[in-house]
């Protein structure tokens, strides 16, 4: 008996590919909604994550051509946390 016989087929898209499509389709739509705190659009989250990615690229550009392990050490803040996770991918 195959335990995966009823498994759902999942598209091979990456998180970044799905995020990029959502940004392109609805840049002003709400990407993050923290009740009582903040609402962030896909465009703003994309801008923040690209800032993180650029910073990571600069920091690691001369160190190695291999993949690097990047730790995220920031105060908890929904937009910054999500942007950092997207930016280091």
GROMACS elastic network, one bead per residue, 0.5 to 0.9 nm:
[ bonds ]
;  ai    aj funct       b0    kb
    1     4     6  0.89080   500
    1     5     6  0.82670   500
    2     5     6  0.53892   500
    2     6     6  0.87356   500
    3     6     6  0.76133   500
    3     7     6  0.83347   500
    4     7     6  0.50492   500
    4     8     6  0.87046   500
    5     8     6  0.88412   500
   10    13     6  0.84197   500
   11    14     6  0.86436   500
   13    16     6  0.80803   500
   13    17     6  0.60081   500
   13    18     6  0.65236   500
   14    17     6  0.51055   500
   14    18     6  0.62964   500
   14    19     6  0.85289   500
   15    18     6  0.52081   500
   15    19     6  0.60648   500
   15    20     6  0.85648   500
   15    86     6  0.83156   500
   15    89     6  0.88073   500
   16    20     6  0.59727   500
   16    21     6  0.85199   500
   16    86     6  0.70774   500
   16    89     6  0.75790   500
   17    20     6  0.51096   500
   17    21     6  0.62335   500
   17    22     6  0.86645   500
   18    21     6  0.51713   500
   18    22     6  0.62541   500
   18    23     6  0.86620   500
   19    22     6  0.50788   500
   19    23     6  0.61369   500
   19    24     6  0.86181   500
   19    42     6  0.82911   500
   19    46     6  0.84387   500
   19    86     6  0.87980   500
   20    23     6  0.50342   500
   20    24     6  0.61542   500
   20    25     6  0.85598   500
   20    42     6  0.89863   500
   20    46     6  0.81224   500
   21    24     6  0.51050   500
   21    25     6  0.60195   500
   21    26     6  0.84933   500
   22    25     6  0.51427   500
   22    26     6  0.59390   500
   22    27     6  0.72251   500
   22    29     6  0.88397   500
   22    31     6  0.88800   500
   22    42     6  0.72837   500
   23    26     6  0.54931   500
   23    28     6  0.80892   500
   23    29     6  0.83479   500
   23    31     6  0.88680   500
   23    41     6  0.86907   500
   23    42     6  0.52136   500
   23    43     6  0.61219   500
   23    45     6  0.88880   500
   23    46     6  0.72340   500
   24    27     6  0.58702   500
   24    42     6  0.86586   500
   24    43     6  0.85512   500
   25    29     6  0.89978   500
   26    29     6  0.53169   500
   26    30     6  0.86493   500
   26    41     6  0.87891   500
   26    42     6  0.71957   500
   26    43     6  0.83319   500
   27    30     6  0.83258   500
   27    31     6  0.88698   500
   27    41     6  0.65641   500
   27    44     6  0.82084   500
   27    46     6  0.88013   500
   28    31     6  0.85525   500
   28    40     6  0.87150   500
   28    41     6  0.51657   500
   28    42     6  0.60489   500
   28    43     6  0.61055   500
   28    44     6  0.82918   500
   29    40     6  0.83378   500
   29    41     6  0.53094   500
   29    42     6  0.60866   500
   29    43     6  0.81759   500
   30    33     6  0.68064   500
   30    39     6  0.65200   500
   30    40     6  0.57120   500
   30    42     6  0.62230   500
   31    39     6  0.75661   500
   31    40     6  0.57222   500
   31    41     6  0.50061   500
   31    43     6  0.85775   500
   31    44     6  0.87786   500
   31    45     6  0.73044   500
   32    38     6  0.76555   500
   32    39     6  0.55270   500
   32    40     6  0.50685   500
   32    41     6  0.68424   500
   32    42     6  0.80205   500
   32    45     6  0.82906   500
   32    78     6  0.77418   500
   32    79     6  0.72759   500
   32    82     6  0.88167   500
   33    36     6  0.87463   500
   33    37     6  0.79494   500
   33    38     6  0.60232   500
   33    40     6  0.66192   500
   33    41     6  0.89469   500
   33    78     6  0.88484   500
   34    37     6  0.53442   500
   34    38     6  0.52414   500
   34    39     6  0.63039   500
   34    40     6  0.88420   500
   34    78     6  0.74506   500
   35    38     6  0.67770   500
   35    39     6  0.80599   500
   38    78     6  0.83168   500
   38    79     6  0.82801   500
   39    79     6  0.86786   500
   40    43     6  0.81812   500
   40    44     6  0.62106   500
   40    45     6  0.64726   500
   40    79     6  0.70841   500
   41    44     6  0.52284   500
   41    45     6  0.62140   500
   41    46     6  0.84486   500
   42    45     6  0.51046   500
   42    46     6  0.59111   500
   42    47     6  0.85111   500
   43    46     6  0.50666   500
   43    47     6  0.61787   500
   43    48     6  0.87056   500
   44    47     6  0.50113   500
   44    48     6  0.61924   500
   44    49     6  0.85734   500
   45    48     6  0.51102   500
   45    49     6  0.60600   500
   45    50     6  0.85219   500
   45    79     6  0.68575   500
   45    80     6  0.85213   500
   45    82     6  0.78007   500
   45    83     6  0.59427   500
   45    86     6  0.89559   500
   46    49     6  0.51590   500
   46    50     6  0.60922   500
   46    51     6  0.86417   500
   46    83     6  0.73172   500
   46    86     6  0.84534   500
   46    87     6  0.87659   500
   47    50     6  0.52412   500
   47    51     6  0.63728   500
   47    52     6  0.89070   500
   47    83     6  0.84242   500
   48    51     6  0.51704   500
   48    52     6  0.65314   500
   48    53     6  0.88061   500
   48    79     6  0.80985   500
   48    80     6  0.74506   500
   48    83     6  0.55707   500
   48    84     6  0.79163   500
   48    87     6  0.80073   500
   49    52     6  0.50822   500
   49    53     6  0.61773   500
   49    54     6  0.86248   500
   49    80     6  0.82360   500
   49    82     6  0.78296   500
   49    84     6  0.59129   500
   49    85     6  0.77485   500
   49    86     6  0.56755   500
   49    88     6  0.81411   500
   50    54     6  0.60325   500
   50    55     6  0.85185   500
   50    83     6  0.79878   500
   50    84     6  0.89964   500
   50    86     6  0.82790   500
   50    87     6  0.58828   500
   51    54     6  0.51698   500
   51    55     6  0.62574   500
   51    56     6  0.86791   500
   51    83     6  0.86166   500
   51    84     6  0.89179   500
   51    87     6  0.74041   500
   52    55     6  0.51272   500
   52    56     6  0.61758   500
   52    57     6  0.85688   500
   52    83     6  0.71596   500
   52    84     6  0.59645   500
   52    85     6  0.88479   500
   52    86     6  0.83137   500
   52    88     6  0.70139   500
   53    56     6  0.51083   500
   53    57     6  0.60635   500
   53    58     6  0.86400   500
   53    84     6  0.80040   500
   53    86     6  0.80535   500
   53    88     6  0.57705   500
   53    89     6  0.80456   500
   54    57     6  0.50426   500
   54    58     6  0.62444   500
   54    59     6  0.86814   500
   54    87     6  0.80488   500
   55    58     6  0.51943   500
   55    59     6  0.62320   500
   55    60     6  0.87150   500
   55    87     6  0.89589   500
   56    59     6  0.51087   500
   56    60     6  0.61566   500
   56    61     6  0.82172   500
   56    70     6  0.82623   500
   56    87     6  0.79725   500
   56    88     6  0.69623   500
   57    60     6  0.53700   500
   57    61     6  0.55258   500
   58    61     6  0.52640   500
   58    62     6  0.78930   500
   59    62     6  0.75066   500
   59    63     6  0.78286   500
   60    63     6  0.51957   500
   60    64     6  0.66677   500
   60    65     6  0.84676   500
   60    68     6  0.77108   500
   61    64     6  0.67316   500
   61    65     6  0.76035   500
   62    65     6  0.80103   500
   63    66     6  0.88207   500
   64    67     6  0.77730   500
   64    68     6  0.80059   500
   65    68     6  0.86333   500
   70    88     6  0.69525   500
   71    88     6  0.88615   500
   72    81     6  0.81407   500
   72    84     6  0.69784   500
   72    85     6  0.77556   500
   72    88     6  0.87322   500
   73    76     6  0.89763   500
   74    77     6  0.80831   500
   74    80     6  0.79493   500
   74    81     6  0.74955   500
   74    84     6  0.89876   500
   75    80     6  0.85092   500
   75    81     6  0.82867   500
   76    79     6  0.89777   500
   76    80     6  0.76498   500
   76    81     6  0.65777   500
   77    80     6  0.54275   500
   77    81     6  0.57608   500
   77    82     6  0.84240   500
   78    81     6  0.51930   500
   78    82     6  0.60826   500
   78    83     6  0.83692   500
   79    82     6  0.53890   500
   79    83     6  0.59224   500
   79    84     6  0.83997   500
   80    83     6  0.50301   500
   80    84     6  0.58680   500
   80    85     6  0.85043   500
   81    84     6  0.51503   500
   81    85     6  0.62541   500
   81    86     6  0.87100   500
   82    85     6  0.51295   500
   82    86     6  0.62191   500
   82    87     6  0.84412   500
   83    86     6  0.51695   500
   83    87     6  0.58661   500
   83    88     6  0.86661   500
   84    88     6  0.62174   500
   84    89     6  0.87598   500
   85    88     6  0.56233   500
   85    89     6  0.66698   500
   86    89     6  0.55019   500
